[in-house]
């Protein structure tokens, strides 16, 4: 599914703060994901990365700040409304219907864009039948082939390996026709081969579809390899931002990950993790 280079949306987070009771989990966080780029949001456990994702996607309401999509303030738009505007998301814990086939799980990603109503869909007659047939053909041609999962399209998700399930979740997100794709730990729990495959697909989504990608990821080797821009959170605050080479040499980032502000030590750790993968 090829797309023009201007298809991706620009995401801006402006001074977002979030609290649960008296506990502030995000404090005055701002960053930008440029159209058609891969931006990584990283930080130690508990830094607030998933909370930020929930603010961006509409699951949480910040106590202050704004989320903008192509300059439009969507802070008061519900999650389903943001999906209709072109925002799609995968989850840290796989959220697929395990008893359904791969194809049926992927088709669910397009429900926000279907034109027929519930009754027509249940009866599966006339316009609903034609729309579903067209949807199936499009998914098989543009998404299943793209992600190289043709051989499993009719298998129940429960029969698949963890890595393939993560790929199916990516496929379902792509079925939403996103302009911006939020990936929450896309390679968590994967072996090296699965990680390399997912990295290739993420880059292909950026290059061939023109989609803007924002990802939360703990695999620092992946982050440094495929990201155009990196923002770092620690204890709910942004402590660094920039291109990967700048971020990985930032003493404050090294201190957040290692307890000491030694970028060289952070580099040695990243290299050791890459060699052990």
Secondary structure by P-SEA (a helix, b strand, c coil): cccccccbbbbbbcbbbbbccccccccbbbbbbcccbbbbbbbccccaaaaaaaaaacccccccccccccccccccccaaaaaaaccccccccccccccccaaaaaaaaacccccccaaaaaaccaaaaaaaaaaaaaaacccccccccccccccccccccaaaaaaaaaaaaaaacccbbbbccccccccaaaaaaaaaaaaaaaaccbbbbbbbccaaaaaaccccbbbbbccccccccccaaaaaacaaaaaaccccccaaaaaaaaaaaaaac
